[in-house]
Amino acid sequence: MAKMIESAASRAQTPFKNEPVIDFTKPENRQAQMEALEQVKRELGQTYPLIIGGKKITSGSTFASVNPSQPDQVIGYFTRATVEQAGEAVKAAAAFETWKHVPAKERAGYLFSAADLLKQRRFYVDAWMIYEVGKSWPEADADTAEAIDFLEFYAREMVRLAGEQPVVHIESEDSELVYIPLGVGAVIPPWNFPAAIMVGMTSASFVTGNTVVLKPASTSPMIAWQFMRILEDIGLPAGVVNFLTGSGSTIGDALIEHPLVRFIAFTGSRDVGLRINELAAKPYKGQIWLKRAILEMGGKDAVVVDETADLDAAADGIVASAFGFQGQKCSAGSRAIIVEPVYDQVLQKVIEKTKRLTVGDVTKPETYMGPVVDENAMKKITGYIEIGKQEGRLVAGGGHHGPGYFIEPTVIADVDPHARIAQEEIFGPVLAVIKAKDFDDAMHIANDTEYGLTGSLYSRDQQRIERAKEEYHVGNLYFNRKSTGALVGVHPFGGFNMSGTDSKAGGRDYLLLFTQAKAISAKKA
Ligand code: NDP
C-alpha cells in the first residue's frame, strides 16, 4: 500500500488534463470500435448479480435491460433487489468503519487505478453504451472520457483536501482543519450519462472516505456493472461500493429512509429529486443526523441569438444543443430564443441543418442520432410533439418509427414562451423556437422557467455579454457556443432553482459536499 500511496501522491501533483475524445476518422480507431461492438454482441443476454459486501447475489427475480434500437435484443438480465436487500446493502456499507481510516492518498490511488483500467477498456465500455442506451459513437466516447476525467480530477482533489487547510493561527494554540467523511451514501444516477454521472457521483463518494450503495438507473445497469468490474479488478475492498439493481420506485424509499444512510447523491428528474428531498428531510427511528441530499435535476435550457450574432454559428449551436444524444441531456438547448430582426433567417438555417441530421443505426459510425431510451420516453416525447403541434408550427420532423424508439429531430416554431413545450422538460429531440422582441425580451424569456441549468448566448455585442453574465440565471453560462458539452474542471457543472441543489460536479467545491469539516485546536504548553 505504501507504493500505491506514493504513486498517487506524485500523480496528484501532475496537472489535471481532460481526456481527449477518440478520433473516429482514424481507421485504427474505427476498427477497434467495430471489434468492441462485435465482442459486446457476443456477450449480450447474460445474468448479473447484486453485489452486497463483496458477495454476488443472484437469487430472486430479474429484469431485462434492452437495446432501445432493437427492443427484442436483451443487453443483460439484472437482479431485482428487494427492500430487504436494500437494507442489507446499507448494512454492508458499514464497511465505512474501516474504509474511513484508509489514508486519503490511498483512496485517491484507487481512483487513479480505475481511470487507467477504464482507459484500457475504452472501446469496450463505449460499445456497451452504444447498445444499452443508443448513444452514437462520439456521444458514447465523450461519456467514457468524462468518467475518466472525474476519476482523475477527484483523485487530485482528494489529495488537495487532505493537505493542510488554511486557518488563522493564534499564539496560544495549534489549530488545524480536516475534512472527514459523512458515512454511508445512497448514490442514484440517471441513465443518460450512464458512465460519467454514475462514476462521478460514486467515486466522489468513496474517495472522500464514505461507502456507497450504488443503485443504477434501470435502463443502464450494464454500464454500472462494468464499473463494478473495474472496482473489483483494482482490488477495492468489499463493501465500499455495493451494487443494488432494481426499480427506484420499489427500493428507492427503503434506501433514502434507512436510518444508517447519511447522504443521498442523486441525479435525475425534478419530480424524483423533489421526492427524495422531502423524504430525506425527515428523521427516521434510530437516525442521529440530518441527511444530506445532493440533488442534480432537470433543465429547460435556452440558446439565445441576437441580431449581432454569427447566424450560421448560432444555427449550428442550436441544432447541436437540441439534438445531440437525441436531446436527452439535462443541458440540452430545448428552447431557441431568437430576436425578431433575425428570427426568420436563423429559423430557416436551423430547419435546413436539422433536416440533414441522420437518425438510425448507432452501431454505424456515421449515424448522428439513435433512439430515445425506452417506450415510456417514446410515448412521453411523441405526446409532447402532439401538444407542440397545437402550441406552434411544426417546421421539421415530428415523425417516429420502429421497431426501435426512433424519433425525428423535431422543430416547432412560433412557440409562446409560456407554452407547455417551452416550460416543461421533454427530454427528447424536440426544439421550441421562440421569437423575442429584442435582447431585453430574450433575456426575460430565457430566465422565465422554473429551471436554471445551462444557457447560451450568441452575440457579438460585448455590453450584452456583460449584461448576460449578470442577468442570465443559470449554473452554466456559455457565449457563442452550444449549451452542452461541459468539461470536467473547465466547466464545473450544475444548476439553480429546480435544476438542483446548486452543486458543481467536476469543480473544486464538489468533494466538500461529501465531507464534513472538523476544526482541531490544542493549547500550547
Ligand atoms: P429519473 O428521475 O427517472 O431517474 C433517476 C434515478 O432515480 C434512476 O436511478 C431511477 O431508478 C431513480 N429513481 C426513480 N424513482 C425513484 C424513487 N422514487 N426513489 C429513488 N430513486 C428513484 O431520471 P432519468 O434517469 O430519466 O434521467 C433524466 C433526468 O435526469 C432528466 O430530468 C435530466 O434533466 C436529469 N439530469 C440532470 C443532470 C444534472 O446535472 N442536473 C444531469 C443528467 C440528467 P429507475 O431507473 O430504477 O427508475
Residues whose N, C-alpha, C, O or C-beta is under 5 A from the ligand:
A	BS01	NDP	I188 P189 P190 W191 K215 P216 A217 S218 T219 G246 S247 G248 S249 G252 D253 T267 G268 S269 R270 V272 E296 M297 G298 G299 K329 C330 S499
